[in-house]
Amino acid sequence: MKMKKGTNIIKYILTIVILGAIIFIVNKNNILKGYSASDIKEYVTSFGVLSPIVYIILFTLVPLTLFPDSILAISSGMIFGLFKGFIYTMIGALFGASLSFFITRILGKKFIDRFIKKDISKIGGIIEKRGFFIILVLRLIPLFPFDIISYGAGLSDVKYKDFLAATIIGTIPGIFVYTNVGDKSTDIGSTSFVISILLLVLLFVVSLLLKKKLSFNDREL
C-alpha cells in the first residue's frame, strides 16, 4: 500500500512539473499572441502535409495562452475549407477543453486563479448545480470565453463524459459559423461571403439573447 501511495505521489508531482513546464514554454514564447487569422494561415500552411496536425496542436494549446478561439477557427476555414476545417477545429476544441478541464482537476483553484487572473469559483459552482445542461448552454454562447468555461467545469464535480458530450454538442454552431466565415473570406463580396457574415451576426444575436436570459435567471453569471 505504501509503495502504491508513493508511486501515485510521484505521478502527481511529475504531472504538475510537466504541465507547469508546458505553460511556461507556451507563454514565454508568446505562442499565438498578437497573430491574425491570416498570420496563422501562413504559419500552419508552411508545414505542408503536417498542417492539420500542427493546427490541432495549436488549438489544443489555446487554453494556455487564452488566445481567442474564434480567430483560430476562422483561420481553419481559410486553410482547410469548411468541411475539413470544421473537423480539425472540433478535434482541437475537444483536446483543448479536456486539457483545461484536467489542469484544473489536477492543479486546483489557486493555481488557475493565479494563471487566468480571475476567480472562476462562481462559474464552477453554477456548473456544479446544473452540470451537463449549463455547460451545453454556455457552449452555445460564444460571448462566454470557451476556456474559462472549461476551467470552471474542472472545479466542479461534473463527470468528464458529461462535460465532453455538452462540449461536442454545444460547440457545433459556433465552430461551423466561424469556419464558414474563414472559408468564404477567400471570396469577399460574393453572395456566400455575405451569407456567412449574416450567420455570424445571427449567432451573436442569439448569444446575446441567451446570455441575457441566463443573467436574468442567475445573477452569478
HELIX and SHEET records of a PDB file:
HELIX    1   1 LYS A    2  LYS A   28  1                                  27    
HELIX    2   2 ALA A   37  THR A   45  1                                   9    
HELIX    3   3 GLY A   48  LEU A   50  5                                   3    
HELIX    4   4 SER A   51  LEU A   61  1                                  11    
HELIX    5   5 VAL A   62  LEU A   64  5                                   3    
HELIX    6   6 ASP A   69  PHE A   80  1                                  12    
HELIX    7   7 LEU A   82  ILE A  116  1                                  35    
HELIX    8   8 SER A  121  ARG A  139  1                                  19    
HELIX    9   9 PHE A  146  LEU A  155  1                                  10    
HELIX   10  10 TYR A  160  LYS A  184  1                                  25    
HELIX   11  11 SER A  185  ASP A  187  5                                   3    
HELIX   12  12 THR A  191  ASN A  217  1                                  27    
END                                                                             
